[in-house]
Amino acid sequence: MKKLQIIALLASVFLLQACVHKLVTVPVKVAYKTTKGVVKGTVAVTKAIIPGGNEEEDQKDKK
């Protein structure tokens, strides 16, 4: 009887491991994508606000 309980316990641990993995990774992915979008937006706004950017970089980008 004890062997059956141990096997059932181990099986449930392995099955629940996938659920815990999802609970941890999904919020992390959402936070990463949100932060990535905010940083890109901030960089774009900063480039638009600062006048007289580096002309050498602009010329290199055009070539």
TAWOTA-V243822 format. One record per pair of residues at least 24 apart in sequence whose ideal C-beta (glycine too) atoms are under 7 Angstrom apart, sorted by the first residue. I is the first residue (numbers start at 1). J is the second residue. D is the distance in Angstrom with one decimal. If there is no record, write none. Layout:
i=I j=J d=D
i=I j=J d=D
//
This chain:
none
//
